Amino acid sequence: MTDMRTRLGALELTNPVMTAAGCGGTGRELARFFDLTKLGAFVTTSVMTQPRAGRPTPRVTETPSGLLTAMGLPGPGIDSFLERDLPFLAEQDVPVIVSVAGNSLEEYAEVARRLYDAPSVAAVEVNLAAPNVEDRGRMFGRLPGPAADVVRAVRVATRRDVPVLAKLAPDVGDLVTVALACVDSGADGLSLINTMAGSAIDADTMRPALTGVSGGLSGPAIRPVAVRCVYEVHAALPGTPIVGIGGVATGLDALEFVLAGACAVAVGSALFHDPTAAPRILRELEEALSVRRIAALADAVGLAHKPTGYVPPQIGPAPAGAGERARERPEEPKEKP
């Protein structure tokens, strides 16, 4: 059996597969299809101080390789979340990572303060893609300074034993610099990546397909970008836990993120057409590690950064037929002295 345990700062998870913020609903929706204890963690939709209906429809449109969404951060507000949603999740015996957002530095801090004594909060994820109303609506995570300010405010308002993760979008000038600023300001880990900005035009109406014109692209189309971001940030911050997000639909997708440097992955768009995607991906990831005879998930994290010829730790007998296949290969010619 492969050891699938992983850590996000002080938080130990039984396995690395989580939901992505906003894609698992309140948890009640997914609980109809599988036991939530099979998740490494459940990540909530982004919680703000007040209830939000979000943008008017249409706010979701399909693309050939993913979804384009302009939701406008709809949510119940912190009061309803604490009264209704968090107690339900606490009963599911699954670690709960609460995504927090705000339109100002003070709102982020206020949401974090309200969560301080809340039971069952395993970690806080800071959604830095929220628009800053004090800066012409530009997202907090676009520059190191504003991103660091938000992370610092949330870290101060959060219990020290509760990890804080900074969730970053790739649409910035220098993602590594923003990531470094977040870690220097107290982030215990990073979630990479949020959606990418995109637009679509309806050829029939000849108008933007989304009311908000632009939205966030998610799904398989952004996976190569997400893997690149994880790889670059892990190279710069090898000791910082990273949650890989973006187009994870199979166990091999998850493995790609792990090899790039992620110690966990979050499943998002795949849940909309396959609500059981998360436990399936976990099984496929465990099988992929086992076939490669990797004893523990932790042994695979960042392997793509190792020198050529690195042999990972191995367990158990070789897969059936491996010996015969090896004997069939021609012997490599030896180098002359």
C-alpha angles and dihedrals in degrees: 000000000000116000103238097180119126139173136230101191107294092351117095116199126198090224138004101242116105137161119257117244113276095009099089098051112213091327092257091092095055093040088070089066106036144359107274090216086077088072122088086221141340116234115205129220112270110284122212132180096261133037114266129197092197127217123332119262140302089060101138129057132167124239126193091265108024148337131300111206136179101179099154094224099286113193147141099257125244096283095056091040092056093043101043117009105039094050090054092051091047089059091055094067093228125128108258121215109192116212111214130194140170145177091231140026090253093054093054090050093047093053090049091050091052089054094049097097097023113125122238097023102140097175142346122235115202112216101212093179091081115116117256107224089197091058103048091277095295114150118262093232097060094088132034095237101056091039091052092048092055094046091048092050093049093044092053091050095047128080112261092237091058113083119229118215123195114217112208134191121220094228094096135103096246117007094184091056091050090048092050090050091052093050091046088053094055109280110149092199145354135241111212123221136013119189123296123239116258144147138212132199122213106230092205099051091028087220133109110288091225127058089226091051093223128047144164119289116216137166134057093335093071099041096096089050091048093049090050091051093049091048094050095044093046089052090054096039107027094165096052118097112239129196109208115218132174130086098349104165104141140032090255090054088054091047090053090058092046092051089049090056110277118133092195139018133213124215117216127148093026089068092065093066098024113032090185093055096110099060090040091053090049091054091047092048092050090049091048091053092046093050088053088048094237109159099207138014089238089062090061098049109115096356090141087069094057121104118269111277096031110150114209121221111279136206138193130359122325116266115279112280094015092119093052092047091049091052090051092059116093114251114258111248112250118241117250115246 
